[in-house]
Amino acid sequence: AQLAESGGGLVQAGDSLRLSCAANAQTYASTASAWFRQAPGKERELVATLRTGGQAHYADSVKARFTISRDNNETAPHLQMNSLKPEDAAVYFCNSVPPWNYWGQGTQVTVSS
């Protein structure tokens, strides 16, 4: 299976980005989806999860600013990020929970103050 994240970039604080995830067919079929991020020198952290029943959960640091979504329970997730802060800068990865033992290359998000 493969995962490919896209949509990152360099933005200013307060701007928005929408991240997308591409995956092989059936990868996310009836499986929870998640977004993680890893900043330089820090461990990878869970940012958002979306269960197949529609329940979404967010890290406290991104609540009310980020939204995880997917078109249906078969497709890979998106991550809408609003009101970005410099501390949101990281490489973002899509995966599942619990995470699979493979990862994509991630997409870099850089936020200037």
HUHUHU-V171538 format. One record per helix or strand of 2 or more residues. SS is the DSSP state (H for helix, E for strand). FROM is the first residue (numbers start at 1). TO is the last residue. If there is no record, write none. Layout:
((SS/FROM/TO) (SS/FROM/TO))
This chain:
((E/3/6) (E/9/12) (E/17/23) (E/33/38) (E/45/50) (E/56/58) (E/66/69) (E/78/81) (H/86/88) (E/90/95) (E/107/112))
